[in-house]
Amino acid sequence: MPGQRRILVVDDDRGILQGLTEYLADEGFDVVGAETIKAAGEALRDHRPDLAVLDVKLPDGNGIDFLRTVRSAGDATPIILLTAQREEVDRILGLEMGADDYMSKPFSPRELLARMKAVLRRVHPSDDGHVDETLPPSYRFAGFVANPATRTVLNETTGRDLQFTGGEFDVLMVLLERPNRLLSREQILEYTRGHRVEPDPFDRSVDVHISRIRSKLKDEGSPEGTIKTARGSGYQLSVKVEKIDTVLEGA
């Protein structure tokens, strides 16, 4: 990676905290640790991490409540949640509050590292070491423009920017890059995470993201059926998509 990315790890299990700190440091990251929500808030403010790994169960509160507070304050730091195995409610709530991904405990540090790198690549595309002055194209669809360079979605009629979480924007981009193509949940996960995933009947992250994308687009006047569901098969973006040159504000 160009430069050293800073990672905040929040977990009250000192064994996990120490193990992850050492593992990620060996992988070239600058790691900041915290065992409580209070310490996590101070670390976000003082150290400005590039990504946070946040346990849901903490001694002074709930990680999801903390996530809600962080997002309400306008802090877009990418966050990966750590949840107890099969705690589906926690995972869904976390995604609805703006988490970028989640992992169930117990977990493989290598799998967590892969997911961290996938999130960081999406937020910092230059992390692949390739310098490219050409901006990726934007996508016009159903009265909106999605700009991957700024990770924003503009309502062309009202001029308003829609607020999407990192995970929601990633799923939307997968659909925009493959219009009118039926994509399974596993395919969408693979495209967003950058690697093959094993089918998991308990993983509803794609469903949650799609539901929230639909709701936000509908609230801004998108046509009915913009994203179609093929029951048991997956999802399909069913409107015309046009690639256009990306223009950065002030350029």
N, C-alpha and C positions, 0 to 999 in steps of 0.2 A: 504494500500500500504506500502511496505517496504520503509521507508524514506518518505520524503515529496516532491512530484513532484511540479515543478515550472511552472506556466502557465503565458504566456504573453497575455493580452487582449488589442487589439488595436481598439479603436472606439472613434470618436469625439463626440458622443452623451453621455453626462455626466451621464444621467439617466441610460442608458444601461451599461456604464462602471462601475458605482458605484454598480448597482444592481448585475451584474455578479461578480464583485470583492467580494462582501459580500456573495453571494450565493456559489461561489467556495471556499472561505475561510472557510465557514461553513462545506463544504464537505471535508476539510482537505488539501486543496491545498495552496501553497504559491503563491500568485497572484501579478504580476507586471502589472501596467496599463500604457497605452500610448494613447495620443489623436492625434498624428501626425506621419507621416512616419519618420521624423527625429528622434523623440523620440523612435519609434519602432526600428530603426536601432541601436540606442545607447543601448536600452534594450537588444537586441539580443547579442550585443558585450559584455556588462558589466554583464548581469545576466544569460546568457546561459540557457534559459528556456527549459523545456522538451517538450513543445508544445505551439504553438501560435494560438490564435483566432484573425483573421484579417478581419476588415471591408474593403470592396472594395472602398467605397467612403470616402476619407479623405481630409481635407482642403488643404494640401500641395502636393497632388498628388493622383495617383491611386494605390490601393493596389495590383493590378495584376502586374503593373510595378515594384513595390517593391518586389513582390514575384519572378519575373523574375530575378531581380538583386541578390536576396538572393541565388537562386539556381545557378546562373551563378558563384557566388563566392564559390560554393561548400558547402554551408550550408544546411544540410539535416534536420534541425529542422522540425518536423511535423507541418503542418499548415492547419487549418480549416478556410475556407473563410466564411464571412457573406455577402450575396448579397441581393439586393432588390428582392422582390417576383417576380418570373417568368422572371428574367433577364437571359435568357438562354445563351446569348452570353458571359456574364461575367462568368457564371459557367463553360462553356466549355473552355474558355480561361484560367481560373484558373486551371483547371485540366491539360490542356496542358502545363502550365508553372510549374506544379509540386505540386499543392495543394493535400493534402491527403483526403480532404472531403470538403463539403460546406453545409451551411444551409441558407435558405431564411428567410428574415425578413418579418413579425414578427415571432419569434421562441419561443419555449418552453425551458426554462433553463434546464429542466429535459432531454429533447431530446438532447440538446447540450452536457450535461454531459455524457449521454450514448454514444454518438459518440466519445467524448474525451477519455473516458475509453477504447473504442474499439481500437482506434488508439494507445493509450499508451500500451495496452496489446500486440499489434502486435510488437511494437518497443521494449518493455521491458517485455518479456514473464514471467519473474519471479515476476511480480507485483501481481500474484495471491497468493503469499505467499508460494508457494510450491517450495522447493529446489530440483532440479533434476539434477544430474551430467550427465545424459544421453543426448547426443545431438540428436535433431530430425534428421531423415534421409534426405539426399539430393535426388534430382530427376534428373535422366538423361533422356533427350528426344531430339530427332532430332539433335544431335550433341552439345547439351548444357547441363550444369549442374546448377540447381538452388539450392542454399544453404540457407535454412531458418534461420540457425544460424547466418550467416553474412548478410543475405538478399542481396545476390549477384547472378548474372547469368554469368556463364563462357562459352565462346565459346571454346570447347575442341580442335578445329582444329587450331585456331590462338592463343589461350591463352589469348585473350582479355576479360576483364570484360565489360558487357553491363551495361549502365546506365539506371536504372529504378527508377521512383518515388515510394514513399511508396504505393500509391494507385494502380499503375500498378503492382507492385510486389505482392500485396495482391490478385488481380484478377488472376494473373498468377498462384499463389499457389492454389487457389480454383480449377482451371482447372486441374492442375497437380495432385491434390489429388483425382480427380474424372475423370480420362481419359475415353474417348469414351462415356461419359454420357452427354446427352443434358441438359443444364442448362438454365433456363429462366433468364431474367435480374433481376427479383425480388429475385430469389434464390441466384444469385451471390451476390447481395447487402446484403442479409441476412447473408450469410456466411462471408462476409468481415466485416460487422458491428456487428455481434454477436447477433442480435435480429431480430424479425420479422419486415418487413417494409410493408407499405401500397403501393399498386400499384400507380405509378405517371407517367402519360404519358409524362410529361415534363422533367423527369429525364433521361438525356442522359449520365450520368457519366460512366456507364458500356460500352456503345458504344464507348465513347472517349478512355477509357482505352484499350479496345480490339484493336481499330484501331492503337493506338500507340505501343502496344505490337507486333502486326503483323508487323508493319513497322520496328521496331528495330530488330526483328528476321529475317525478310526478308533481311535487309541490311547486316546481318551476315551469309546469306546463308541457311536459313531454307527452307525446302521443301514447295512447293505450297500446300495450303490447310491444313497447320498445325493446324490452328484454323478455323473450319467451321462455317458458319452462317446458321441457319435454319430460314428463313424469318418469322417474326412474332412469333417465338418460343424461340430463344435464341442462345447459342453458344456451341460448342463441340470441345474439344481437340482431334484430330483424329490421333495422332501418338503414338507409343509405349512409355510407361513411365516405367522406372526402378528405384526402390528405392535402394539407395546405402548408405554406411556408410559415415557420414559427417566427414571430416578432416579439422581442423582449421589450418591455416597457422602458422607454427612455433611449432605445436604440436608434 
